[in-house]
Amino acid sequence: MLSQSNLEKIKKITKEFFEKTTFEVEIEFLPQRDLTLPINLKTEEPQILIGEKGETLLEIQHLLKIILKRKTDFKEPFYIDLDISDYKKKKINYLRELAKSLAEEVALTKKEKILPPMSAYERRIIHLELADNSKVATESIGQEPERKVVIRPYP
């Protein structure tokens, strides 16, 4: 867990970062979970900051993390989880529902389903959601950036 003074330093640097981008955002720092500090942004035009398939959001998070590492000299490790207008939360819920729905279909039809290419983060959500499902098995196939999840009936 980050100390209160370190949390304040992160908040100050994060606010400065977004002020320099000239995007009008409302920054909400959520309660720290283990070593991760969740940050949610609210803005009038979230799609600009989210980008296609959330790629811009991930790049902004990566850039912010680099800046925080350089401007702080904390001995303790920390992570940030940047979300914009609950995009990630909605995406996770969508992927979980998709996984359950496709697993039911695969279990009934006994035919595998191949999902479209996904990021490692998205594939992980699918794998974790179906890990305890005894009727199907999941596997990632292909090479990045075309890597996909296959849901197969359990043998």
N, C-alpha and C positions, 0 to 999 in steps of 0.2 A: 504494500500500500504506500502511496505517495504521502509525504508529510503535507500539512496544510500550507506551509510556505512554498513548497515545490508546486502544489496545485495552483496556488495564486500566480506563481511565475508562468506556468503553462497557460493559464487563462489570459494573462496580460499579453504574452507573445502571440497567442491565437487571435485575440482581438486586433492587435496591431497588423497581423498578417492579412486579415480580411478587410481592414480599413484600407490597406494599400492596394487591394484588388479593385477597389471602387464599386464592388457589388454591395448593394444594401442587403445586409443579412442580420437576422436576430440570432444570436448565439446562445444556445442552452447547454450548460454543462450538467450532465446527469450524474447520479451517484456512481462513484468508482466501483468497478467489479474486479476483484483481484488486482491484477496489474494494469487493467484497461480502463481508460477514461473515455466514456461515451460522450460524444459531442453531436448535438443535433442543430442543424441550421434551418431557419425558416426564411424564405425569400419570396418575392412576388413572381419571379421567373425561375423556378427550380430546375427546369429542363436544361437550361444553359449550363448550370453547374453540375448536373448529373451526367449529361452527355448520352451518347448512344450506348445502350446496354450498361450504363453506369460507369463507363470507362473514365470519363472526366472526373467523376467523383473519386474514383480510386487513385487517379493521378494527383488530385488535390490533396487527398489524405497522405499519399506518399511524400509529396513535397512539404507539407506541413510537418510531418514526422522528421524529415531531414533537418528542417529549420529548427525545430524544437531540440533535437539532439545537439546541434551546433551551438545554440544559444544557452544551453543548460549544461551543467556538469554534474548531473545527479549520479550518485553511486548506484542507486536502485534502478532496475530496469522498469520501463513503463511502455504502454501501447496506447494508441488512440484509435477510437472507432468513430469515424466521421460519417454522419448520415445527413441527408438533406430532405426535409419535409417527409420524414419516415419512409423514404424510398427503399432502403435496405430491409426494413421491417416488413413492408408490404411484399417485397420480392421474396423474402424467406418464406412468408406465409403462402404465397403463390406456389413456390417450388415444392413445399411440403404437401400441399393439396394435390398438385400435379403428380407427385410421386405416389401418393396413396391411390389416386384414381387409376393411374396406369398399372400399378401393382395388382389392383383388383381385376382389371381387364386381362392382364397377362395370366393371372391365376385361373380365370374362367376359360379363356381361349386356348391356353397352353402355347401361345405364340409370343416370341420375344418382341420387345419394343425398343427401338433405337431413338434416343432423344437427339435434338439438334445439338451442334457444338456449344459447349459451355465453358466458362472459366473454371479453374480448379476450385474456387470458393463455392460456386454454384453446384458443381458435381458433388462436392463434399456434403452439401445439404441433402441432396438426393440419397447418397449412400447412407448417411446417418439416419435419415427418416425411415429407410427400409431395412436397416441392419437387423432389427428384431423380427422382421416378417419371415415366417417359416415357409411361406408359399412361393417366394421369389428370391432371386439372387441378383446382385448388381455388379457390374464390372465397367471400368473405363477402357475405351479402346481408341486407337488412332494417335496421331501426333499433334502437339500444340501447333497452331491455335484451333485445329479441327477436332480436338479430343471430345468424345461423346460418352454418355452413359448408356449402357445396354441393361435392360431389365428382362431377366429370363425366368421362366417357370423353374421352380426348384425341382431337381431331378428325383 
